[in-house]
């Protein structure tokens, strides 16, 4: 089931913040990869080449996890579990150019290899865990204390 991303954290997709993408290897072990990420309002977008292991993993086993942490406040983050619903070459090169501009401030991506095929993976968020920043810590701590106290009074 699709889950909405919190609007107050969408800026994490608009800034040059590396995501950490976890995919599943053929033997069931997780593989984590730092990635550039984008969000189009519906899908989380991951751009890679066809021959990369993460691309092979996402095609064969579409369940993924992605984490984004605000470098200015490490208590402000998103952890997303989702599912790849589409892999397409259409628009992948153009989308990479937008990512290069955001992450590198240039229009040229120097790591392109001759004959490589770019692919754009579209991921539907299914479960989202979010922390909204260090300012939330006192309230979260108080709630945890109250939960603990309720458990103790029931015993």
ZIGI-V79944 format. One record per pair of residues at least 6 apart in sequence whose ideal C-beta (glycine too) atoms are under 6 Angstrom apart, sorted by the first residue. I is the first residue (numbers start at 1). J is the second residue. D is the distance in whole Angstrom. If there is no record, write none. Layout:
I:J:D + I:J:D
This chain:
2:124:5 + 3:125:5 + 3:126:6 + 3:127:6 + 3:128:5 + 5:125:6 + 6:130:5 + 9:78:5 + 9:130:6 + 12:68:4 + 13:39:4 + 16:102:5 + 16:103:4 + 17:68:6 + 18:34:5 + 19:35:5 + 19:37:4 + 19:66:5 + 19:68:5 + 20:32:6 + 20:34:6 + 20:67:5 + 21:33:5 + 21:35:5 + 21:66:5 + 22:30:5 + 22:32:5 + 22:65:4 + 23:31:5 + 23:54:5 + 23:57:4 + 23:58:6 + 23:64:6 + 24:57:6 + 24:61:4 + 25:31:5 + 33:54:5 + 35:46:6 + 36:99:5 + 36:103:5 + 38:45:4 + 43:122:4 + 43:123:6 + 44:123:4 + 45:120:6 + 46:121:4 + 47:92:6 + 47:95:6 + 47:96:5 + 47:120:5 + 48:54:6 + 48:55:5 + 49:116:5 + 50:117:4 + 50:119:5 + 55:119:6 + 58:84:5 + 58:121:5 + 62:83:5 + 62:84:4 + 63:83:6 + 64:82:6 + 65:81:5 + 66:80:5 + 67:79:5 + 68:78:5 + 69:77:4 + 70:76:4 + 73:133:5 + 73:134:6 + 75:131:5 + 75:133:6 + 75:134:4 + 76:133:4 + 77:131:5 + 78:130:5 + 79:129:4 + 80:125:5 + 80:128:5 + 81:126:6 + 81:127:4 + 82:123:4 + 82:124:5 + 82:125:5 + 82:126:5 + 83:124:5 + 83:126:6 + 84:121:5 + 84:123:5 + 85:122:6 + 85:124:5 + 86:122:4 + 87:119:5 + 87:121:5 + 88:120:5 + 89:119:6 + 92:118:4 + 92:119:6 + 92:120:4 + 93:118:5 + 95:120:6 + 96:118:6 + 100:109:5
